[in-house]
Amino acid sequence: SPAGGRGAGGEGYSDLPSPAGGRGAGGEGALYSDIALLFSESNSRFLCEVQPSNADSFESALKKVPHARIGEVIDNGRLEIVGKTPLIEADIADLKEAWQEPLRW
């Protein structure tokens, strides 16, 4: 993780394949760009949060399904999305205020 630690959240997975056998996305020779991984949507795509202790079992259960580990949830009060380079770095409180401020009228 960018902050160097794991929180209670867990690993984030997407069903976008990666060349690393389903682990890690956006790396050298990746099938999808960082932007495609960040904004790709479809009715058949799922995002799953898995406890780190269950990551190997989860990946084993999906071995025949295209998937990729795309992130990690940590408790640092920030949203950090990093691909080949940092894509988004922001405080959660700032993001929440930007979302809620227009709704106050």
N, C-alpha and C positions, 0 to 999 in steps of 0.2 A: 504494500500500500504506500501511497505517497507520504503518509505520516509515520510509517514504519511499525504499525501495530494493528492488532485485530481487536475488534470490539465484540459485543454480544450478537451483532447482526448476522454476519456470515458472508459467504461468497455469493456473487451475483453471476447468473448464467443467462445466456441467450441461446436461441436455436440457430444462430448463424455459425457456419462451420469455419474453422481456422486450419491452416496447414499443419499446426502442431498437434494433430490428432485430437482436436476438440478442446485443447487447453490453451487459453490465451488468445486474444484477438488483436488484430492491428499490428502485429509484429512484422519482422522482415519477411517479405514475400506473402503477406496476408492476402486472402481472397477478397476482403472488403476493406475499404478505407476507413479511417477513424470516423469520418463524418457519416458514412453509410451505416456503421455500427451504431452510432449515436441516434440517428433519426429514422432508421428503417422500421417500418411497421407493416403488419399484415394481420388478418384474422387468425392466422395459424401460428403466430409467433408468440412465445411466452417468455416472461422474465421470472426467474425463480430465485428465492433467497434460501440458502442452505447453510446450516451451522458448519463451521470449519471441520468439526469432528466427523461430519457425515459427507464431506465433499467427495472422497474416493468412492464410497458406495453409490452416491448420486450419479457420478460420472460413469460408473460401471453399469448402472441401470440404463443409462442413455447411450451405451456404446454403439448401438446400431442407428442412432438418431443424430443428425448433424446438430452440434451444439458447441458452445465456447464459453469459457469462464471470462467474464467481461469486467469484473470488479470485485470490490470488497467493501463491506460496511464497517466503518470504524466510528468510534464516539469521540470526534474532535470538534464538533460544531461547524464543520465546513463541508461544502460539496466540492469535491475535486474529481474531475474527469480527465484522465491522462491517457493518451494514446502514444503515438510516437513522440508527441510533444504535449505539454499541458493544454487542454481544450477549454476547461472551465475551472476556475478557482474562485470561490465566493463563500462568504459567511452565510450560514443558514438563516440567521436573524435578518440579514439584509435582503435575502431572497424572499423570505416570508413577508417582510414589509413592502417590498416591491409588488408582491402579489395582492396583498390586502389593501394597500393604500388607495387604489382606484375604486374600491368597493365601499369606502367610507364617504357617504353623501347624505 
